[in-house]
Amino acid sequence: MFTPTKYNLMNVSDGHVFEDNGWSLADPQSSKPSLIRAQYGKFQPREDLDGLYRYACWLPIKRLLKGSCAPVTYKSEGLARLLGLQNLYITFSGWNPRIGAKMRTCSFKETEAYAVLARMDDSEKRILVVQSAGNTARAFAQVCSDNKIPIVICVPQDCLRDLWFAQPLDSCVKLVAVPHGCDYYDAIALGEKLAKDPRFFLEGGAKNVARRDGMGTTVLSCAEQMGRIPDAYFQAVGSGTGAIAAWENACRLEQDGNWGKNNMKVFVAQNDPFTIMYDSWKAGSRQLLELEDAHRKVEVILAKVLSNRKPPYGLAGGLFDTLRQSHGDFFLSDNNDIIYWMMQFRNLEGYDLLPAACVAVSALAQAVKSGAVKRDEYIMLNCTGGGLIEAQRQGVVMKKPDLVLSPDTPDEEVVQRVSALF
């Protein structure tokens, strides 16, 4: 029997501490836009638990689910030699059994899914709603299928190529797509309409502490291998949630007292020309600047999972605060950079990365060249997905949408048509 993790929640904007009502996504006593943050005890990895739940002490969970895998961290030789770095550690979340990485969906989004779904009470009767641009959908679909948890996943129809699986999914997983030409923002809007009905509820995205703390296990994995908090952290971002989570766990590790001082600079990157957060950061603006012709730019970029038009950027505790507090910065990588680093990384490290992870590799190379990081610093490169070639070697099954709905569909019709799927 698993004993639920003990924790409190804190409003990042004012420090107000309160208890979780079971699925708190915000401070009920505050109207100011702010993330909430979980507060835990000492960092004590669980040697008696497998996979991601090794880090149960810093996950807001009530139960354990089967099939999880923790991120894997190792000290780089090939890429480190090319870049001239003495202490480059790669944290990989994907499929590469040779190094112990066995995330079947090839993405660190599995860390989110296993944490979020374990935060749910096993007696929950409502149906969870998740919105995604691809990798999150694949992760939640797989975990829910394996553990028989009903879910509705809203995705853009243009991202259906990412909905591949080794075997057919359980019928508890329902996929609702928005038509061709729509993007992740439209999938979010559709999910919000569905969640207006009390039979459904939203996962919450970045506001869900379980999602962030699941993603934050990447830093815990790296700190264990380094024996300290990294000096610099690199990741590609669509929403920035993973980078926020990394900073939160670096702060927790400093407070824990056994991992040194938190001097970790957070460096993030986007796929040019989808540059909404990059442009806003470089302009010194907490508010997101408008991105012109956003739909076309989503179509152009290779790393389509980095195309969130509604990221948690400016609210208290969001990506703007993370970069400012960590003295970090933003980089850009275009499609040619991605292709170059996909080939280089496979040659140097022995396995393939997804396009988004190659954006992070490109950012690291740019930071080394510009002097933003020193060659003897302890650097964490968060490679958020890969191993697709090996994982798909035995063939895949594509998940077709159970329903295609326009984001302009009236609320009542959305609820009626989706409800009929169950």
C-alpha positions in Angstrom: 0.0 0.0 0.0 1.3 3.4 -1.0 1.0 6.3 1.5 0.1 9.5 -0.3 2.9 12.1 -0.3 2.5 14.9 2.3 2.8 18.4 1.0 1.3 21.9 1.1 0.7 24.4 -1.7 2.1 27.9 -1.9 1.0 30.9 -3.9 4.1 32.0 -5.7 3.0 35.7 -5.9 2.5 36.3 -2.2 3.8 33.2 -0.3 0.3 32.2 1.0 0.4 28.5 2.0 -2.7 26.4 1.9 -3.8 22.7 1.7 -4.6 21.0 -1.6 -8.3 20.3 -2.0 -7.4 17.3 -4.2 -7.0 19.1 -7.5 -6.1 22.8 -6.7 -4.9 24.7 -9.7 -4.8 28.1 -8.1 -4.9 29.8 -4.7 -8.7 30.1 -3.8 -7.9 33.3 -1.8 -6.2 35.2 -4.5 -7.3 36.7 -7.8 -3.8 37.6 -9.0 -2.5 35.4 -11.9 0.0 33.1 -10.2 1.3 29.6 -10.3 1.1 27.6 -7.1 4.0 25.5 -5.9 4.1 22.3 -3.9 6.2 22.3 -0.7 7.7 19.0 0.4 10.0 17.6 3.1 13.5 16.4 2.6 14.6 14.9 -0.7 14.8 11.1 0.0 14.6 9.0 -3.2 12.6 5.8 -2.7 14.9 2.8 -3.4 11.8 0.5 -2.8 9.9 2.0 -5.7 10.4 1.6 -9.5 10.5 4.1 -12.3 9.4 7.7 -11.9 8.0 6.9 -8.4 11.6 6.7 -7.1 11.0 10.5 -6.6 7.6 10.1 -4.9 8.9 12.2 -2.0 8.7 15.3 -4.3 5.6 14.3 -6.3 2.0 15.3 -5.2 0.6 11.8 -5.6 -1.9 9.6 -4.0 -1.2 6.3 -5.8 1.2 4.4 -8.0 0.6 3.5 -11.6 2.3 0.7 -13.6 4.8 1.2 -16.4 6.7 4.3 -15.5 10.4 5.1 -16.2 12.5 7.8 -14.7 14.8 10.1 -16.8 18.3 8.8 -17.3 21.4 11.1 -16.8 24.9 10.3 -17.9 28.1 12.3 -18.4 28.6 13.0 -22.1 31.7 12.2 -24.0 31.0 12.7 -27.7 29.0 15.9 -27.6 31.1 17.2 -24.8 34.3 16.7 -26.7 32.9 18.4 -29.8 31.9 21.5 -27.8 34.9 21.4 -25.5 33.0 21.0 -22.3 34.4 19.2 -19.2 31.3 18.6 -17.3 28.4 18.1 -19.7 25.6 15.8 -18.4 22.8 14.7 -20.7 19.4 13.9 -19.1 17.5 11.8 -21.6 13.8 11.0 -21.5 13.0 8.6 -24.3 13.7 5.1 -25.7 17.3 3.8 -25.4 17.4 0.6 -23.4 21.2 0.5 -23.7 21.4 3.4 -21.2 18.3 2.3 -19.2 15.9 4.8 -20.9 12.6 3.0 -21.5 9.9 5.7 -22.1 7.9 3.9 -24.7 6.4 7.1 -26.1 9.9 8.5 -26.5 9.1 11.8 -24.7 9.6 13.3 -21.2 5.8 14.0 -21.3 5.5 10.6 -19.7 6.9 12.2 -16.5 3.9 14.5 -16.6 1.4 11.8 -17.3 2.5 9.4 -14.5 2.6 12.3 -12.0 -0.7 13.9 -13.0 -2.7 10.7 -13.2 -1.2 9.5 -9.8 -2.4 12.8 -8.3 -6.0 11.7 -9.1 -7.9 9.7 -6.5 -8.6 6.2 -7.7 -12.3 6.8 -6.9 -12.5 9.8 -9.3 -15.7 9.5 -11.4 -15.2 12.5 -13.6 -13.4 12.1 -16.9 -10.0 13.9 -17.4 -9.6 16.3 -20.3 -6.1 16.9 -21.7 -5.1 19.3 -24.6 -2.0 18.7 -26.5 0.1 19.4 -29.7 1.4 15.8 -29.9 3.8 14.4 -27.3 1.6 15.0 -24.3 -1.3 13.4 -26.1 0.8 10.3 -26.8 2.1 10.0 -23.2 -1.3 10.5 -21.5 -3.0 8.1 -24.0 -0.4 5.4 -23.3 -0.5 5.7 -19.6 -4.3 5.9 -19.4 -4.6 2.9 -21.7 -2.2 0.8 -19.6 -4.0 1.8 -16.4 -7.6 1.8 -17.6 -8.2 5.5 -16.8 -10.9 7.2 -18.9 -9.6 10.3 -20.7 -10.5 12.8 -23.5 -7.5 14.2 -25.4 -8.0 17.2 -27.6 -5.4 17.7 -30.4 -5.0 19.5 -33.7 -5.7 17.2 -36.7 -2.4 18.3 -38.2 -0.6 16.5 -35.3 -2.2 13.1 -35.7 1.0 11.7 -37.1 2.4 11.9 -33.6 -0.3 9.6 -32.3 1.5 6.3 -32.8 1.6 3.4 -30.4 3.2 -0.1 -30.3 -0.3 -1.7 -29.8 -3.9 -0.5 -30.1 -5.1 1.6 -27.1 -7.8 0.6 -24.7 -11.2 2.0 -25.4 -11.0 4.3 -22.3 -8.9 6.7 -24.4 -10.9 9.0 -26.6 -9.3 11.3 -29.1 -11.1 14.5 -30.3 -9.4 16.5 -33.0 -9.8 20.1 -34.2 -9.8 20.3 -38.1 -6.8 20.8 -40.4 -5.6 24.4 -40.2 -6.3 24.6 -36.5 -3.5 24.6 -33.9 -2.8 23.8 -30.2 -4.6 27.0 -29.1 -7.8 25.7 -30.8 -7.4 22.4 -29.1 -7.2 24.2 -25.8 -10.4 26.1 -26.6 -12.2 22.9 -27.4 -11.2 21.2 -24.2 -12.3 24.2 -22.1 -15.7 24.0 -23.6 -16.0 20.3 -22.7 -14.8 20.9 -19.1 -17.7 23.3 -18.5 -19.8 20.2 -17.9 -19.4 18.7 -14.4 -18.8 15.2 -15.9 -15.4 16.4 -17.2 -12.5 18.2 -15.7 -9.3 19.8 -17.0 -5.9 18.5 -16.3 -4.7 22.1 -15.9 -1.5 22.3 -17.9 1.3 24.3 -16.2 -1.0 25.2 -13.3 -1.1 21.6 -12.2 1.7 21.1 -9.7 1.9 17.4 -10.6 2.7 18.1 -14.2 5.5 20.5 -13.2 6.9 18.2 -10.5 6.8 15.2 -12.8 8.8 17.1 -15.4 11.1 18.4 -12.6 12.4 14.9 -12.0 14.8 15.5 -14.8 16.8 17.9 -12.5 16.6 15.4 -9.6 18.1 12.7 -11.9 20.9 15.0 -13.0 21.6 16.3 -9.5 22.0 12.7 -8.3 24.6 12.0 -11.0 26.4 15.3 -10.6 26.2 15.3 -6.8 25.2 18.9 -7.0 22.9 21.5 -8.6 23.9 22.2 -12.2 25.4 25.6 -13.1 23.4 25.8 -16.3 20.3 24.1 -17.7 19.3 23.9 -21.4 15.9 23.0 -22.8 13.7 23.7 -25.8 10.3 25.2 -24.8 6.8 25.3 -26.2 5.0 26.4 -23.0 8.1 26.7 -20.8 6.6 24.4 -18.2 9.6 22.1 -18.1 12.0 25.0 -17.5 9.8 26.4 -14.8 9.8 22.9 -13.2 13.5 22.6 -13.4 14.0 25.9 -11.6 11.5 25.0 -8.9 13.4 21.8 -8.1 16.8 23.6 -8.2 15.4 25.9 -5.5 14.1 22.9 -3.5 17.5 21.2 -3.7 19.2 24.3 -2.3 16.7 24.5 0.5 17.2 20.8 1.2 20.8 21.6 2.1 22.7 18.7 0.6 23.2 19.8 -3.0 25.0 23.1 -2.8 23.9 26.6 -3.7 21.5 27.2 -6.5 23.4 29.1 -9.2 21.6 27.3 -12.0 21.1 29.6 -15.1 18.1 28.5 -17.1 18.6 28.7 -20.9 15.7 27.9 -23.2 15.1 28.0 -26.9 12.4 28.1 -29.5 12.2 26.9 -33.1 12.4 30.0 -35.4 10.1 31.4 -36.8 7.6 30.5 -34.0 9.2 33.0 -31.5 6.5 34.4 -29.3 8.3 33.9 -26.0 11.7 34.7 -27.4 10.5 38.0 -28.8 8.8 38.9 -25.6 11.8 38.1 -23.5 14.3 40.0 -25.7 11.9 43.0 -25.6 12.1 42.9 -21.8 8.3 42.4 -21.7 6.5 40.4 -19.1 3.4 40.4 -21.4 3.5 38.3 -24.5 3.9 40.2 -27.7 1.7 39.4 -30.6 3.0 36.8 -33.0 1.9 37.7 -36.5 0.8 34.9 -38.9 1.0 32.3 -36.1 -0.8 29.5 -38.0 1.6 29.7 -40.9 4.6 29.7 -38.6 3.3 26.6 -36.8 3.1 24.9 -40.2 6.7 25.9 -41.0 8.6 24.7 -37.9 9.9 21.1 -37.6 9.4 21.0 -33.8 5.6 21.6 -33.8 5.4 20.7 -30.2 7.0 24.0 -29.5 4.1 26.0 -30.8 2.0 27.1 -27.8 0.3 30.4 -28.3 -0.9 30.6 -24.7 2.1 29.7 -22.6 2.5 30.4 -18.8 5.0 33.1 -19.5 4.1 36.3 -17.7 2.1 35.2 -14.6 3.9 35.0 -11.2 6.2 32.0 -11.2 6.1 31.7 -15.0 8.9 31.5 -17.5 9.6 35.3 -17.4 10.3 35.0 -13.6 12.2 31.8 -14.1 14.6 33.4 -16.6 14.9 36.6 -14.6 15.6 34.9 -11.2 18.0 32.4 -12.7 19.9 35.0 -14.8 19.1 32.9 -17.8 18.4 33.7 -21.5 16.6 32.7 -24.7 18.0 31.2 -28.0 16.6 30.4 -31.4 17.1 27.5 -33.6 15.9 27.2 -37.2 15.0 24.0 -39.1 18.4 23.7 -40.6 20.0 23.8 -37.2 17.6 21.1 -36.0 18.5 18.8 -38.9 22.3 19.4 -38.4 22.1 18.5 -34.7 19.9 15.5 -35.3 22.7 14.0 -37.4 25.5 15.2 -35.1 23.9 14.0 -32.0 23.3 10.5 -33.4 26.9 10.2 -34.5 28.3 11.5 -31.2 26.0 10.0 -28.6 24.7 6.9 -30.5 20.9 7.5 -30.6 18.4 9.8 -32.3 16.7 12.9 -30.8 13.3 14.3 -31.6 13.4 17.7 -33.3 12.5 19.7 -30.1 15.4 18.2 -28.2 17.8 19.2 -31.0 16.7 22.8 -30.5 18.1 22.5 -27.0 21.4 21.0 -28.3 21.6 24.0 -30.8 21.1 26.4 -27.9 23.9 24.8 -25.9 26.3 25.1 -28.9 25.3 28.8 -29.3 25.9 29.4 -25.6 29.3 27.9 -25.7 30.3 29.9 -28.7 29.1 33.2 -27.2 30.7 32.5 -23.8 27.3 32.4 -22.0 28.6 29.3 -20.3 32.1 28.4 -19.2 33.8 25.2 -20.4 34.4 23.9 -16.9 30.8 24.6 -15.6 28.5 21.7 -14.7 26.0 21.8 -17.5 22.7 19.9 -17.8 21.3 19.3 -21.3 17.7 18.2 -21.0 17.0 16.1 -24.1 13.3 15.8 -23.8 12.7 13.0 -26.3 14.3 10.6 -28.7 14.8 7.0 -29.7 12.0 7.1 -32.2 13.8 5.0 -34.8 14.5 2.1 -32.4 11.1 2.3 -30.7 9.2 2.1 -34.0 11.4 -0.7 -35.4 8.7 -3.4 -34.8 6.0 -1.2 -36.4 3.3 1.1 -34.9 -0.4 1.5 -34.8 -1.8 4.9 -35.5 -4.7 6.2 -33.3 -7.4 7.8 -35.4 -9.6 10.5 -33.9 -12.9 9.3 -32.4 -14.4 12.7 -33.3 -13.4 15.8 -35.2 -15.0 19.1 -34.0 -14.5 22.7 -34.9 -13.3 24.9 -32.0 -16.4 27.1 -32.9 -18.8 24.3 -32.1 -21.3 25.4 -29.4 -20.5 24.3 -25.9 -23.6 22.1 -25.5 -22.9 20.3 -28.8 -19.3 19.6 -27.8 -20.5 18.1 -24.5 -23.2 16.1 -26.1 -21.1 14.6 -28.9 -18.1 13.7 -26.7 -20.3 12.3 -23.9 -21.8 9.9 -26.5 -18.3 8.3 -27.0 -18.5 6.8 -23.5 
